[in-house]
C-alpha cells in the first residue's frame, strides 16, 4: 500500500483504529530514536528552547499529584 493510499484511507477509519495507528507510529518513532536516529532540526530547536527555559527556571512546574488533583477537581458550571 502506498503512502497516498494510506493517507486516503485514514478518514474512513474509526476513532479506535486511528488511535491504534497513532500509537504504532509513536512506537516506531521511539524505536528509530533508540537505534540512533536523530530528531529533526525543528525538534532539536524545540528541545534546545525547552532546556534553556528549564535552566533559567527549573522549578516552574507542578508535581504529578498536583496536576492529577486539578484534573479530578469538579468544575463549576
C-alpha positions in Angstrom: 0.0 0.0 0.0 1.4 3.4 -1.0 1.6 6.4 1.3 -1.0 8.1 -0.8 -3.4 5.2 -0.4 -2.8 5.1 3.4 -3.5 8.9 3.7 -6.6 8.4 1.5 -7.9 5.6 3.8 -7.3 7.3 7.1 -10.5 9.4 7.1 -12.6 6.2 6.6 -11.3 4.6 9.8 -13.0 4.8 13.1 -11.6 6.6 16.1 -10.2 3.5 17.8 -8.5 2.4 14.6 -6.8 5.8 14.1 -5.7 5.7 17.7 -4.1 2.3 17.2 -2.3 3.6 14.1 -1.2 6.7 16.0 0.2 4.6 18.9 2.0 2.3 16.4 3.6 5.3 14.7 4.8 6.6 18.1 6.3 3.2 18.9 8.2 3.1 15.5 9.5 6.7 16.2 10.7 5.6 19.6 12.5 2.6 18.1 14.1 4.7 15.5 15.4 7.2 18.1 16.7 4.3 20.3 18.5 2.9 17.3 20.5 6.1 16.9 18.0 8.1 14.8 18.1 11.8 15.4 15.4 14.4 16.0 14.7 16.8 13.2 16.1 20.3 13.1 12.8 21.6 14.3 12.7 19.1 17.2 16.2 19.9 18.2 15.4 23.6 18.2 12.4 23.0 20.4 14.4 20.8 22.8 17.1 23.5 23.0 14.5 26.2 23.8 12.9 24.0 26.5 16.3 23.1 28.0 17.2 26.8 28.1 13.8 27.6 29.8 14.4 24.9 32.3 17.9 26.1 33.1 16.6 29.6 33.7 13.7 28.4 35.9 14.0 24.8 37.0 11.0 24.9 39.4 8.1 26.3 37.5 6.1 23.2 37.1 3.7 21.1 39.2 4.2 17.6 40.5 2.0 14.8 39.1 -0.1 14.6 42.2 -0.9 18.4 41.9 -1.8 18.0 38.3 -3.9 15.0 38.9 -5.8 16.8 41.8 -6.6 19.7 39.5 -7.8 17.4 36.8 -10.1 15.5 39.2 -11.4 18.6 40.9 -15.1 19.2 39.8 -15.6 22.2 37.7 -18.2 24.9 38.4 -20.9 25.4 35.8 
